[in-house]
Amino acid sequence: MSIESQNVTDYPNSNTIFMVWTLKKGPELTATFQRLCALVLNLNNSVFNRFPDSRASCVMGIGFEAWKKVELPAPMPKELADFEEIKGVKHTAVSTPGDLHFHLRADNKSLIFDMAIEISKLLAPVAESILEIHGFKYWDARSILGFVDGTENPHGEDRDYFAKIGDEDPQYKGGSYLFVQKYLHNMEAWKGLSTEEQEKVIGRSKENDIEMSDDVKPSNSHIALANIEGENGEELKIVRDNMPFGSPSTNEFGTYFIAYSSTFSTTKKMLIRMFIGDPPGNYDRILDFSTAMTGTLFFVPSRNMLDEFSG
């Protein structure tokens, strides 16, 4: 039987709902989790059959503690663990709790809104919602900071290679590691910079999204530190599906950073370069304007495994 992954390599679209839940202890937990796995499969099948051009999907990730709570198979995925904070001289990639993560996306928000309702109805008796963010496409895929986001994403077959586990962990082949962070931006400070200064922080031109040459790009720019290489100089990638969110009336603006990868060590290496710096102290300048409020690691099982979990 072929392995079918969840929709971790779908491209970003116009509307997203992110939800994080923590599970309570109780006799109904295991049975509810089984029904949840079946529901996630059903939601994806239903929306595809009803609206095949909607680009709608529901991706579920499972945290380290949740894996134990609902007694899922051992050994666990090789790199699934509680995320440990990464503390630099000035900024910290915080670690926050989360048992289940839902990534709902569609061009039509009505579809994901209804999905979120069904998931919430099922989980409410056995879990607590600790985060819900409604993201949206901002102009031509820009973040609230005004720069195009996701330019370095892999395409084509590379998306599968960098996002999905292969033969290195055969029990969990087709799965993916999911890391998420909610960032809040200091827009007043950011807008106090000139366009030229903002471009030096990012490492790209603001209008045309052109990367600066290496002899011009600052070593502490976001592009310089977020782009990583392996031990042999090979390029390492993650599949980002970041989405902006905001509330103008409360002056809260942010980016929900979401990364799918075949190995969490790739994402972790990027975070170390950003928060600690390369060399240490030369941290990512974007962090002076963007504060990580959350940080949680999940594992996204294949659809085949969700089917097994459903009982």
PLY file of the C-alpha trace (Angstrom):
ply
format ascii 1.0
element vertex 311
property float x
property float y
property float z
element edge 310
property int vertex1
property int vertex2
end_header
0.00 0.00 0.00
1.37 3.41 -0.94
1.96 5.99 1.77
-0.21 9.08 1.55
0.95 12.14 3.46
-1.18 14.87 4.92
-1.21 18.11 2.91
2.07 19.44 4.27
3.39 20.54 0.87
0.32 22.47 -0.30
1.10 26.04 -1.28
-0.15 28.96 0.84
-3.57 30.30 -0.02
-5.83 33.13 1.02
-7.20 32.10 4.42
-5.89 30.04 7.32
-6.96 29.10 10.83
-4.33 27.81 13.23
-5.49 26.12 16.43
-3.50 24.69 19.35
-5.17 22.49 21.98
-4.03 20.83 25.20
-5.57 17.52 26.23
-7.14 16.80 29.61
-6.86 13.44 31.36
-9.99 11.33 31.41
-11.60 8.05 30.38
-12.95 9.49 27.13
-9.62 10.78 25.84
-8.52 7.76 23.79
-11.91 7.22 22.17
-12.22 10.92 21.35
-8.75 10.96 19.80
-9.72 8.02 17.60
-12.82 9.89 16.43
-10.68 12.98 15.85
-8.34 11.11 13.50
-11.34 9.84 11.57
-12.80 13.35 11.47
-9.62 14.86 10.02
-9.62 12.28 7.24
-13.32 12.85 6.63
-12.99 16.63 6.49
-10.26 16.41 3.87
-12.13 13.88 1.75
-15.41 15.78 1.98
-14.03 19.18 1.06
-12.09 17.71 -1.86
-15.16 15.96 -3.24
-17.46 18.95 -2.73
-15.04 21.74 -3.71
-12.15 20.18 -5.68
-10.74 23.57 -6.73
-10.88 25.16 -3.28
-7.34 24.18 -2.20
-8.82 23.41 1.20
-7.19 21.07 3.71
-6.85 20.23 7.37
-3.45 19.12 8.69
-3.16 17.76 12.24
0.05 17.64 14.26
0.58 15.75 17.52
2.88 16.92 20.32
5.32 14.90 22.43
3.17 14.82 25.58
0.01 14.05 23.59
1.74 11.09 21.96
2.15 9.62 25.44
-1.28 10.65 26.72
-3.15 8.78 24.01
-0.64 5.90 24.03
0.47 6.05 20.40
3.09 3.59 19.06
6.60 3.27 20.44
9.25 4.09 19.56
8.16 7.64 18.77
9.31 9.51 15.67
13.06 9.95 16.11
13.09 13.73 16.63
9.76 14.25 18.39
10.40 15.89 21.79
9.35 18.89 23.83
10.93 21.92 22.21
13.63 23.43 24.42
13.98 27.20 24.39
16.90 28.74 22.53
18.24 31.72 24.45
20.51 34.25 22.83
22.19 37.32 24.31
19.13 39.45 23.58
16.28 37.32 22.23
14.76 33.94 23.12
12.93 31.34 21.07
10.50 30.43 23.83
9.03 26.99 24.45
5.28 26.79 25.00
2.84 23.87 25.52
0.62 22.28 22.90
-0.75 18.77 22.39
-2.57 19.12 19.07
-2.07 21.59 16.23
-4.51 22.18 13.39
-3.57 23.96 10.19
-6.72 24.75 8.22
-6.44 26.51 4.88
-8.65 27.38 1.92
-9.26 30.17 -0.52
-12.82 30.38 0.83
-12.81 31.07 4.58
-16.24 29.48 5.00
-14.72 26.03 4.47
-12.09 26.28 7.19
-14.51 28.03 9.53
-16.84 25.03 9.36
-13.89 22.65 9.78
-12.82 24.51 12.93
-16.34 24.25 14.32
-16.48 20.47 13.84
-13.03 19.94 15.38
-13.88 22.18 18.34
-17.19 20.44 19.02
-15.45 17.09 19.21
-12.51 18.26 21.33
-14.26 20.59 23.79
-15.14 17.86 26.36
-11.57 16.53 26.55
-9.30 19.44 25.62
-8.72 23.16 26.02
-8.11 25.59 23.17
-5.04 27.69 24.02
-4.46 29.45 20.70
-6.53 30.34 17.65
-5.20 32.61 14.93
-6.93 33.59 11.69
-4.34 34.33 9.03
-4.83 35.92 5.63
-2.94 36.53 2.43
-1.59 40.09 2.45
-1.17 41.56 -1.02
1.32 39.51 -3.09
2.24 37.09 -0.26
3.81 39.76 1.94
4.14 39.80 5.70
2.76 42.71 7.70
6.32 44.08 7.62
5.81 44.71 3.91
8.29 42.19 2.47
7.43 39.09 0.44
7.51 36.02 2.69
8.44 32.47 1.68
10.66 33.28 -1.31
13.21 30.62 -0.26
10.62 27.82 -0.17
11.49 24.72 -2.22
9.37 23.84 -5.24
8.40 20.72 -7.15
9.91 17.44 -5.97
12.13 19.33 -3.53
9.06 20.15 -1.43
8.49 16.45 -0.78
12.19 15.83 -0.14
12.57 18.58 2.46
9.13 18.28 4.08
8.48 14.53 4.34
10.30 11.77 6.20
11.84 9.12 3.97
13.62 5.83 4.57
15.66 7.26 7.46
12.70 6.55 9.78
10.68 3.89 7.92
8.03 3.48 10.63
7.07 7.14 10.15
7.74 7.52 6.43
5.51 10.15 4.85
5.21 12.04 8.11
6.62 15.48 8.84
7.94 17.55 11.73
5.93 20.70 12.33
7.33 23.67 14.23
5.30 26.80 14.92
5.89 30.22 16.45
3.54 33.16 16.92
5.48 36.39 16.33
4.27 39.86 17.29
5.77 42.83 15.45
6.66 46.25 16.86
5.23 48.15 13.93
5.97 51.59 15.36
9.68 50.81 15.63
9.68 49.08 12.23
8.01 51.99 10.48
10.56 54.28 12.08
13.19 52.75 9.80
13.75 54.01 6.28
13.06 51.60 3.42
16.82 51.23 2.93
17.29 50.30 6.61
14.41 47.82 6.46
15.98 46.18 3.41
19.25 45.72 5.32
17.34 43.99 8.13
15.71 41.55 5.68
18.45 41.23 3.06
16.11 41.83 0.11
14.62 44.73 -1.79
11.18 45.66 -0.51
9.46 46.41 -3.79
10.81 43.70 -6.08
11.92 40.97 -3.62
15.47 40.80 -5.00
18.10 39.32 -2.67
21.13 41.50 -1.97
24.51 40.28 -3.20
26.73 38.70 -0.56
29.11 41.65 -0.53
26.24 44.04 0.29
23.94 41.90 2.45
24.60 42.44 6.20
25.75 39.31 8.07
22.96 39.82 10.62
20.20 40.16 8.02
17.33 37.70 8.13
18.23 36.15 4.77
21.87 35.67 5.75
21.04 33.78 8.95
17.81 31.95 8.02
19.35 30.30 4.94
21.31 27.28 6.13
23.67 24.63 4.78
24.59 21.10 5.79
28.00 19.89 6.94
29.10 19.34 3.32
27.82 22.69 2.09
24.55 21.30 0.72
21.52 23.58 0.87
18.99 22.71 3.57
15.36 23.77 3.23
12.10 23.75 5.13
8.60 24.27 3.75
7.19 27.45 5.27
3.52 28.34 5.21
3.70 31.57 7.21
0.61 33.75 7.40
0.15 37.31 8.64
-2.56 38.20 11.14
-3.59 41.37 12.87
-6.09 43.45 14.77
-5.86 47.13 13.83
-8.09 48.27 16.71
-5.77 46.73 19.33
-2.58 47.40 17.36
-1.60 43.73 17.40
0.14 42.64 14.23
2.10 39.48 13.67
3.25 36.52 11.65
2.45 32.89 12.38
5.62 31.04 11.46
4.93 27.45 10.44
7.56 25.06 9.11
7.23 21.49 7.84
10.44 19.48 7.57
11.69 15.93 7.15
13.96 16.48 10.14
13.51 18.95 12.98
17.28 19.37 13.25
17.15 21.50 10.09
14.64 23.91 11.63
16.55 23.91 14.91
19.78 24.86 13.16
18.01 27.82 11.57
16.61 28.93 14.94
20.05 28.72 16.58
21.55 30.91 13.86
18.70 33.41 14.23
18.54 33.68 18.02
22.11 32.94 19.12
23.82 34.19 15.97
26.67 33.17 13.70
29.06 33.88 15.26
27.31 34.03 18.67
25.99 37.52 19.29
25.47 38.23 15.59
21.75 37.44 15.84
19.01 37.98 13.26
18.22 41.71 13.27
14.55 41.03 12.48
14.19 39.87 16.09
14.63 43.47 17.26
11.19 44.08 15.73
9.58 40.63 15.99
9.04 38.81 19.31
8.43 35.06 19.46
5.46 34.54 21.79
5.17 30.76 21.30
7.29 27.84 20.16
6.06 24.25 19.87
7.09 21.11 18.01
4.59 18.59 16.63
4.68 15.49 14.47
2.34 15.19 11.47
1.59 11.50 10.79
0.73 10.24 7.32
-2.91 9.76 6.39
-2.32 6.01 6.54
-1.25 6.36 10.16
-4.23 8.58 10.99
-6.41 5.82 9.62
-4.67 3.32 11.93
-5.07 5.68 14.89
-8.82 5.99 14.20
-9.30 2.38 15.34
0 1
1 2
2 3
3 4
4 5
5 6
6 7
7 8
8 9
9 10
10 11
11 12
12 13
13 14
14 15
15 16
16 17
17 18
18 19
19 20
20 21
21 22
22 23
23 24
24 25
25 26
26 27
27 28
28 29
29 30
30 31
31 32
32 33
33 34
34 35
35 36
36 37
37 38
38 39
39 40
40 41
41 42
42 43
43 44
44 45
45 46
46 47
47 48
48 49
49 50
50 51
51 52
52 53
53 54
54 55
55 56
56 57
57 58
58 59
59 60
60 61
61 62
62 63
63 64
64 65
65 66
66 67
67 68
68 69
69 70
70 71
71 72
72 73
73 74
74 75
75 76
76 77
77 78
78 79
79 80
80 81
81 82
82 83
83 84
84 85
85 86
86 87
87 88
88 89
89 90
90 91
91 92
92 93
93 94
94 95
95 96
96 97
97 98
98 99
99 100
100 101
101 102
102 103
103 104
104 105
105 106
106 107
107 108
108 109
109 110
110 111
111 112
112 113
113 114
114 115
115 116
116 117
117 118
118 119
119 120
120 121
121 122
122 123
123 124
124 125
125 126
126 127
127 128
128 129
129 130
130 131
131 132
132 133
133 134
134 135
135 136
136 137
137 138
138 139
139 140
140 141
141 142
142 143
143 144
144 145
145 146
146 147
147 148
148 149
149 150
150 151
151 152
152 153
153 154
154 155
155 156
156 157
157 158
158 159
159 160
160 161
161 162
162 163
163 164
164 165
165 166
166 167
167 168
168 169
169 170
170 171
171 172
172 173
173 174
174 175
175 176
176 177
177 178
178 179
179 180
180 181
181 182
182 183
183 184
184 185
185 186
186 187
187 188
188 189
189 190
190 191
191 192
192 193
193 194
194 195
195 196
196 197
197 198
198 199
199 200
200 201
201 202
202 203
203 204
204 205
205 206
206 207
207 208
208 209
209 210
210 211
211 212
212 213
213 214
214 215
215 216
216 217
217 218
218 219
219 220
220 221
221 222
222 223
223 224
224 225
225 226
226 227
227 228
228 229
229 230
230 231
231 232
232 233
233 234
234 235
235 236
236 237
237 238
238 239
239 240
240 241
241 242
242 243
243 244
244 245
245 246
246 247
247 248
248 249
249 250
250 251
251 252
252 253
253 254
254 255
255 256
256 257
257 258
258 259
259 260
260 261
261 262
262 263
263 264
264 265
265 266
266 267
267 268
268 269
269 270
270 271
271 272
272 273
273 274
274 275
275 276
276 277
277 278
278 279
279 280
280 281
281 282
282 283
283 284
284 285
285 286
286 287
287 288
288 289
289 290
290 291
291 292
292 293
293 294
294 295
295 296
296 297
297 298
298 299
299 300
300 301
301 302
302 303
303 304
304 305
305 306
306 307
307 308
308 309
309 310
